[in-house]
Amino acid sequence: MGILTSYCINLGTSQVQDQSGSWRGAIAIMYLWSGLLAVGYFKTSISKLICRMFFMPESPRWLLSKGRKEDAIAALHRIAGKKNRNNRSFIEGEYQEIELRVRQNKALGKAHFWDAFNPKGKVLYRTLLGFTLQMFQQLTGANYFFYYGASIFQPVGIQNSYVTQIILGGVNVVCTFPGLWFIERYGRRNPLIYGGLWQCAWLIVFASVGGQLNITDHSTGVVLIVSACMFIAGYFFPP
């Protein structure tokens, strides 16, 4: 939703006649979101801005790992919410679970950076698997559409190419939700495999049509936009 919001802001600032003001305006608005993230969040209105991030306690687990039991319990009371803040059994249950995890971690001993590359117990395999999944996720080409969508679709005759970015951003948001269902229903492996094949097929369509046909033709432009949307839809089915 953040990406989609940024596309809407880009559409609005693109109407600024001054070229310098156009790109500076989009960046200036980013300070608003950064400030809200740093300071707090709006609860119901601007008059009820709650500045919590600066005053939030440390993580109860971190406090407990440093032997600060009382501070950990106090932190649990603060972050439990109104419903559970005075619920002693809830706080105690949360504390016991955190304490168990902290004791288990301490029993394993101090870990070092290079332990992640230990071939014993398939630790190295799991580390490399995580690296390669994230690497190939970026190399699928989704950022090509997200970052350069406004430039890519200019030749197809769309009067305002920023609208295309909003379409792609909308597909991005909508397809996230069925993606969660797919993972819960079919696990992670099958959605990853079939989602990758789906993306590959639509990239072939996009490249073939864009490379062989006249991209200024309306029907060609429609195919390019549809194939881009289908590609983005597949991007959110893999985990």
Secondary structure as the mmCIF struct_conf table of DSSP 4:
data_model
#
loop_
_struct_conf.conf_type_id
_struct_conf.id
_struct_conf.beg_label_comp_id
_struct_conf.beg_label_asym_id
_struct_conf.beg_label_seq_id
_struct_conf.end_label_comp_id
_struct_conf.end_label_asym_id
_struct_conf.end_label_seq_id
HELX_RH_AL_P HELX_RH_AL_P1 GLY A 2 THR A 13
TURN_TY1_P TURN_TY1_P1 SER A 14 GLN A 15
BEND BEND1 GLN A 17 ASP A 18
HELX_RH_AL_P HELX_RH_AL_P2 GLN A 19 VAL A 39
STRN STRN1 TYR A 41 PHE A 42
BEND BEND2 LYS A 43 SER A 45
HELX_RH_3T_P HELX_RH_3T_P1 ILE A 46 LYS A 48
STRN STRN2 LEU A 49 ILE A 50
TURN_TY1_P TURN_TY1_P2 MET A 53 PHE A 55
HELX_LH_PP_P HELX_LH_PP_P1 MET A 56 SER A 59
HELX_RH_AL_P HELX_RH_AL_P3 PRO A 60 SER A 65
TURN_TY1_P TURN_TY1_P3 LYS A 66 GLY A 67
HELX_RH_AL_P HELX_RH_AL_P4 LYS A 69 ILE A 79
BEND BEND3 ALA A 80 ALA A 80
TURN_TY1_P TURN_TY1_P4 LYS A 82 ASN A 86
HELX_RH_AL_P HELX_RH_AL_P5 ARG A 88 ALA A 107
TURN_TY1_P TURN_TY1_P5 LEU A 108 LEU A 108
HELX_RH_3T_P HELX_RH_3T_P2 PHE A 113 PHE A 117
HELX_RH_3T_P HELX_RH_3T_P3 LYS A 120 LYS A 122
HELX_RH_AL_P HELX_RH_AL_P6 VAL A 123 LEU A 139
TURN_TY1_P TURN_TY1_P6 THR A 140 THR A 140
BEND BEND4 GLY A 141 GLY A 141
HELX_RH_AL_P HELX_RH_AL_P7 ALA A 142 ILE A 152
TURN_TY1_P TURN_TY1_P7 PHE A 153 PHE A 153
HELX_RH_3T_P HELX_RH_3T_P4 GLN A 154 VAL A 156
TURN_TY1_P TURN_TY1_P8 GLY A 157 GLY A 157
BEND BEND5 GLN A 159 GLN A 159
TURN_TY1_P TURN_TY1_P9 SER A 161 SER A 161
HELX_RH_AL_P HELX_RH_AL_P8 TYR A 162 TYR A 186
TURN_TY1_P TURN_TY1_P10 GLY A 187 ARG A 188
HELX_RH_AL_P HELX_RH_AL_P9 ARG A 189 GLN A 212
BEND BEND6 LEU A 213 LEU A 213
TURN_TY1_P TURN_TY1_P11 ILE A 215 THR A 216
BEND BEND7 ASP A 217 ASP A 217
HELX_RH_AL_P HELX_RH_AL_P10 HIS A 218 TYR A 235
TURN_TY1_P TURN_TY1_P12 PHE A 236 PHE A 236
BEND BEND8 PHE A 237 PHE A 237
#
